[in-house]
């Protein structure tokens, strides 16, 4: 038994999550009630700890992201942020429109009995919710605070430079907080993610919901990948002026970074290759040097389509109605804001969205855990779609704004004499 546990630990994170799902399917009903309740309570406690520290994590990532703009100026920052928000909004609205038309016909109404006939089979042994006095929408507060602190850090750096001093306490604090956030995610959240998922999987199985959810989700996966493929092809075609050979060349140049994203599940790890591909596609080094590091973790087309369609499918599969357009717009606005602080770790793309989905789309704790599991299992495929989407985004932005970017003196932060490129700074 000990050898089997050690073998499981050596598996990659997606394999561990698959193991948890299979364990819940096969053995949940054979577990003693006390063991099942204990595992469920552990999962709930991990979720409460995550929600407690999530504002700090988001603030740290947002702080360093805004600080990285440096002296490029408020107009450039505002313009880039608006373009990212616009692009993310288009991907979410596309997924919502297609999902509203297709999903009600794909998902059988017979699944509605799952939610109605489910039994609250196990309960929490303890709760840590009292530790967290903040409202549900914590990610938004972290995003706003990180933005303000990032702007203050940039201004403070100008003041210290003017007085010939290198002391910048805000910059020092941002580095410390980012180190804490990285350590929390990489040393706590990612290693405990299988346990986080396991308790909710066991509860879903004992409540009678897990089998129906998994059986009905295969066709949803097919829909997600078809929509992503068509969406990416459309925007590459637009960027090429609907010149198909040119569009295929653009996509061909992005194959290497996409494959790197598939193996690493990280858009940041693939950024050096993305940067080179963007330079090939735009023939503009200054634009690429600025644009790729600024958007690599914020513009995620694959995430938007996958998360939106998954949320809508989970709602229908548990007998709930689709969100109205006004409800979805509230979700979209908050999604676009918190996406600026998405962490560059496996599952980081959905991590900051869970409270927003719960607040505006009506997903409960069990469904948010299923959403996170589904996302993690697809992460090797979603990451390449994010990279390809960012490639198409850059081509279109450069096509329509290249004159403005070409005249911007502060875009390029590198030179042949400077050893530290934006790539080095972002990766480090």
C-alpha positions in Angstrom: 0.0 0.0 0.0 2.9 2.4 0.9 4.5 1.7 -2.5 1.3 2.6 -4.3 1.0 5.9 -2.4 4.6 6.7 -3.3 3.8 5.9 -7.0 0.8 8.2 -6.9 3.0 11.1 -5.5 5.4 10.6 -8.4 2.6 11.2 -10.9 2.1 14.6 -12.5 -0.7 16.8 -11.2 -3.3 15.9 -13.9 -2.6 12.2 -13.2 -3.1 12.7 -9.5 -6.4 14.5 -10.2 -7.6 11.6 -12.4 -6.6 9.2 -9.6 -8.8 11.2 -7.2 -11.8 11.1 -9.5 -11.4 7.4 -10.0 -11.0 6.8 -6.3 -14.2 8.7 -5.6 -16.1 6.8 -8.3 -14.9 3.4 -7.1 -14.5 3.6 -3.4 -16.5 6.5 -2.0 -19.5 4.4 -1.1 -17.3 1.8 0.7 -15.6 4.4 3.0 -16.7 4.6 6.7 -18.9 7.7 7.2 -16.4 9.2 9.6 -13.6 8.9 7.0 -15.8 10.4 4.3 -16.8 13.3 6.5 -13.1 13.9 7.5 -11.9 14.0 3.9 -14.8 16.4 3.0 -13.9 18.6 6.0 -10.3 18.7 4.9 -11.3 19.9 1.5 -13.6 22.6 2.9 -10.8 23.8 5.2 -8.3 24.0 2.3 -10.9 26.0 0.4 -11.4 28.3 3.4 -7.7 28.9 3.7 -7.4 29.6 0.0 -10.2 32.1 0.1 -8.6 33.8 3.1 -5.3 34.3 1.4 -6.5 34.8 -2.1 -6.8 38.6 -1.9 -3.1 38.8 -0.9 -2.1 36.5 -3.7 -4.0 38.4 -6.3 -2.7 41.7 -4.9 0.9 40.5 -5.2 0.5 39.4 -8.8 -1.4 42.5 -9.8 1.1 44.8 -8.0 4.1 43.3 -9.9 2.2 43.3 -13.1 1.3 47.0 -13.0 4.9 47.8 -11.7 6.3 46.0 -14.7 4.9 48.7 -17.0 7.5 51.0 -15.5 7.7 54.5 -17.1 5.7 53.6 -20.2 3.1 56.0 -19.1 -0.6 55.9 -17.9 -1.9 56.2 -21.5 0.0 53.1 -22.6 -1.1 51.2 -19.4 -4.7 52.2 -19.9 -4.7 51.4 -23.6 -3.2 47.9 -23.0 -5.6 47.1 -20.2 -8.6 48.2 -22.3 -7.5 46.1 -25.2 -7.1 43.0 -22.9 -10.5 43.6 -21.3 -12.1 44.0 -24.8 -10.5 40.8 -26.1 -11.4 38.7 -23.0 -15.0 40.1 -23.2 -15.3 39.0 -26.9 -14.2 35.4 -26.0 -16.6 35.2 -23.1 -19.5 36.6 -25.0 -18.8 34.3 -27.9 -18.8 31.3 -25.6 -22.0 32.5 -23.9 -23.8 33.0 -27.2 -22.9 29.6 -28.5 -23.6 27.9 -25.2 -27.0 29.5 -24.9 -27.9 28.2 -28.4 -26.3 24.7 -28.2 -26.1 23.5 -24.6 -29.8 23.2 -23.8 -30.1 20.8 -26.8 -27.0 18.8 -25.9 -27.7 18.2 -22.2 -30.5 15.9 -21.4 -33.3 17.1 -19.2 -33.2 13.8 -17.4 -30.2 15.1 -15.5 -32.4 17.5 -13.6 -33.4 14.9 -11.1 -29.9 14.7 -9.9 -30.0 17.9 -8.0 -33.6 17.4 -6.8 -33.1 13.8 -5.5 -29.6 14.3 -4.1 -29.2 13.5 -0.4 -27.0 15.5 1.9 -25.1 12.4 2.9 -22.1 13.8 4.7 -21.5 17.0 6.7 -18.5 19.0 7.8 -16.9 18.0 11.1 -15.5 21.6 11.5 -15.5 24.9 9.6 -12.9 27.6 9.2 -15.3 30.1 7.6 -15.2 32.3 10.7 -11.5 33.0 10.0 -12.5 35.0 6.9 -14.5 38.2 7.6 -14.3 39.5 4.0 -17.2 39.3 1.5 -17.3 36.8 -1.3 -15.8 39.0 -3.9 -12.3 39.1 -2.4 -10.5 38.8 -5.8 -11.8 42.2 -6.9 -10.4 43.9 -3.8 -7.0 42.3 -4.4 -7.0 43.5 -8.0 -7.9 47.1 -7.1 -5.3 47.2 -4.2 -2.6 45.7 -6.5 -3.3 48.3 -9.2 -3.1 51.2 -6.8 0.1 49.9 -5.2 1.7 49.2 -8.6 1.0 52.8 -9.7 2.3 54.2 -6.5 5.5 52.1 -6.8 6.2 53.5 -10.2 5.7 57.0 -9.1 7.8 56.5 -6.0 10.6 55.1 -8.2 10.6 58.4 -10.1 10.9 60.4 -6.9 13.8 58.3 -5.5 15.6 58.6 -8.9 15.1 62.4 -8.8 16.8 62.6 -5.4 19.6 60.2 -6.4 18.6 57.5 -4.0 17.9 53.8 -4.7 15.7 53.2 -1.7 12.2 52.2 -2.7 10.3 50.5 0.1 7.2 49.9 -2.0 9.3 48.0 -4.5 10.9 45.9 -1.7 7.5 45.1 -0.3 6.1 44.1 -3.6 9.0 41.6 -4.1 8.5 40.2 -0.6 4.7 39.8 -1.1 5.2 38.2 -4.6 7.7 35.7 -3.0 5.0 34.9 -0.4 2.4 34.4 -3.0 4.7 32.2 -5.1 5.5 30.1 -2.1 1.9 29.7 -1.0 0.8 28.6 -4.4 3.7 26.3 -5.3 4.4 24.9 -1.8 0.9 24.7 -0.4 -1.9 25.1 -3.0 -0.5 23.0 -5.8 0.7 20.1 -3.6 -2.6 19.9 -1.7 -4.8 20.3 -4.7 -5.6 16.6 -5.0 -6.8 16.6 -1.4 -8.7 19.7 -2.1 -10.5 17.9 -4.9 -10.9 14.5 -3.2 -13.3 15.5 -0.4 -15.7 17.3 -2.8 -15.5 14.3 -5.2 -16.5 11.9 -2.4 -19.4 14.1 -1.4 -20.6 14.4 -5.0 -20.4 10.6 -5.4 -22.3 10.0 -2.1 -24.9 12.6 -3.0 -25.5 10.8 -6.3 -24.3 13.6 -8.6 -20.8 12.6 -9.8 -21.7 9.8 -12.2 -24.2 11.9 -14.1 -21.9 14.9 -14.3 -19.0 12.8 -15.7 -21.2 10.8 -18.1 -22.7 14.0 -19.6 -19.5 16.0 -19.9 -17.7 14.2 -22.7 -19.8 15.9 -25.4 -19.2 19.3 -23.6 -15.4 18.8 -24.0 -15.9 18.3 -27.7 -18.0 21.5 -28.0 -15.3 23.4 -26.0 -12.5 22.4 -28.4 -14.6 23.0 -31.5 -15.5 26.5 -30.3 -11.9 27.3 -29.4 -10.6 26.0 -32.7 -13.1 28.1 -34.7 -12.5 31.2 -32.6 -8.8 31.1 -33.0 -9.0 30.4 -36.8 -11.4 33.4 -37.2 -9.0 35.8 -35.5 -5.9 34.6 -37.3 -7.9 35.1 -40.5 -8.9 38.6 -39.5 -5.3 39.4 -38.6 -4.2 38.2 -42.1 -6.9 40.2 -43.8 -8.6 36.9 -44.7 -5.6 35.9 -46.7 -5.6 32.1 -45.9 -2.0 31.3 -46.8 -0.9 34.2 -44.6 -3.1 33.1 -41.7 -1.7 29.6 -41.9 1.8 31.0 -41.8 0.9 33.0 -38.7 -0.4 29.8 -37.0 2.6 27.8 -38.1 5.0 30.2 -36.5 3.1 29.8 -33.2 3.3 26.0 -33.1 6.6 25.9 -31.1 5.3 28.0 -28.2 2.0 26.1 -28.3 3.8 22.8 -27.9 5.9 24.2 -25.1 2.7 25.3 -23.3 1.3 21.8 -23.8 4.2 20.2 -22.0 4.7 22.9 -19.2 1.1 24.0 -18.7 2.5 27.5 -18.4 2.1 30.5 -20.8 5.0 32.2 -19.0 7.4 29.3 -19.6 6.6 29.5 -23.3 7.0 33.2 -23.5 10.5 33.3 -25.0 9.2 31.3 -28.0 6.0 33.3 -28.1 8.1 36.5 -28.3 10.1 35.1 -31.2 7.0 34.0 -33.0 5.4 37.4 -32.5 8.4 39.1 -34.0 8.2 36.8 -37.0 4.5 37.5 -37.5 4.5 41.3 -36.9 8.1 42.1 -38.1 8.2 44.6 -35.2 10.6 43.9 -32.4 9.7 47.0 -30.3 6.0 46.1 -30.3 6.7 42.4 -29.5 9.1 43.2 -26.7 6.4 45.3 -25.0 3.2 43.4 -25.9 4.0 39.8 -25.2 5.2 40.2 -21.5 2.4 42.6 -20.8 -0.4 40.3 -22.0 1.0 36.7 -21.5 -1.0 36.1 -18.2 -3.9 38.4 -18.7 -5.3 37.7 -22.2 -6.4 34.1 -22.1 -8.9 33.2 -24.8 -8.9 29.5 -24.1 -9.7 30.1 -20.5 -12.6 32.4 -21.3 -14.3 29.9 -23.6 -13.5 26.8 -21.5 -14.6 28.3 -18.1 -17.8 29.9 -19.6 -19.0 26.8 -21.3 -18.1 24.6 -18.4 -20.0 26.8 -15.9 -23.1 26.9 -18.2 -22.9 23.1 -18.7 -22.6 22.4 -15.0 -25.6 24.6 -14.2 -27.8 22.8 -16.8 -26.6 19.4 -15.7 -27.7 20.0 -12.1 -31.1 21.3 -13.0 -30.4 25.0 -12.8 -31.2 27.6 -15.5 -28.6 29.4 -17.6 -27.6 32.8 -16.3 -29.5 35.7 -17.8 -27.6 38.2 -20.0 -27.5 40.7 -17.2 -26.2 38.1 -14.7 -23.5 37.1 -17.3 -22.4 40.6 -17.8 -21.8 41.1 -14.1 -19.8 37.9 -14.2 -17.9 39.1 -17.3 -16.9 42.4 -15.7 -15.5 40.8 -12.6 -13.9 38.0 -14.7 -12.0 40.6 -16.8 -10.8 42.5 -13.7 -9.5 39.5 -11.7 -7.9 38.0 -14.8 -5.2 40.6 -14.6 -4.0 38.8 -11.4 -4.1 35.2 -12.6 -1.3 33.2 -11.1 1.1 31.5 -13.4 0.8 28.0 -11.9 -1.2 25.0 -12.9 -4.8 25.8 -12.3 -4.1 29.5 -11.7 -6.3 30.5 -14.6 -9.4 29.2 -12.9 -8.3 29.8 -9.3 -9.2 33.5 -9.2 -12.5 32.9 -11.0 -14.1 30.5 -8.5 -15.5 33.1 -6.2 -16.8 35.2 -9.1 -18.5 32.1 -10.6 -20.0 31.3 -7.2 -21.3 34.9 -6.7 -22.7 35.7 -10.1 -23.4 32.3 -11.8 -24.7 30.4 -8.8 -22.2 27.6 -8.7 -22.1 26.0 -5.2 -19.0 24.7 -3.5 -19.3 21.2 -5.1 -19.7 22.6 -8.6 -16.8 25.0 -8.2 -14.6 22.0 -7.1 -15.8 20.1 -10.2 -15.1 23.2 -12.4 -11.6 23.3 -11.0 -11.0 19.6 -11.6 -12.3 19.8 -15.1 -10.1 22.8 -15.8 -7.0 21.1 -14.3 -7.5 18.0 -16.5 -7.8 20.2 -19.6 -4.9 22.5 -18.6 -2.4 20.9 -21.0 -4.8 21.6 -23.9 -6.1 25.0 -22.7 -2.6 26.5 -22.2 -1.7 26.1 -26.0 -5.1 27.6 -26.9 -4.2 30.6 -24.6 -0.8 31.0 -26.3 -2.3 30.7 -29.8 -5.0 33.2 -28.8 -2.4 35.6 -27.6 -0.6 35.3 -30.9 -3.8 36.2 -32.8 -4.5 39.0 -30.4 -1.0 40.5 -30.9 -1.3 40.3 -34.7 -4.6 42.1 -34.7 -3.5 44.8 -32.2 -0.4 45.4 -34.2 -2.3 45.6 -37.5 -4.6 48.4 -36.3 -2.3 50.2 -33.8 1.2 49.7 -35.3 1.6 53.4 -36.2 0.9 54.4 -32.6 3.2 51.8 -31.2 5.9 52.5 -33.7 6.0 56.1 -32.5 6.0 55.3 -28.8 9.5 55.9 -27.5 9.1 54.0 -24.3 7.9 50.7 -25.6 11.2 49.1 -26.0 12.9 48.3 -22.7 15.8 46.4 -24.2 18.9 47.1 -26.3 21.8 45.1 -27.4 23.9 46.6 -24.5 21.4 45.6 -21.9 21.8 42.0 -20.5 18.3 41.9 -18.9 15.6 41.6 -21.4 11.8 41.7 -20.6 11.9 38.0 -21.0 14.5 37.6 -18.4 12.7 39.9 -16.0 9.4 38.2 -16.5 10.7 34.7 -16.1 12.8 35.6 -13.1 
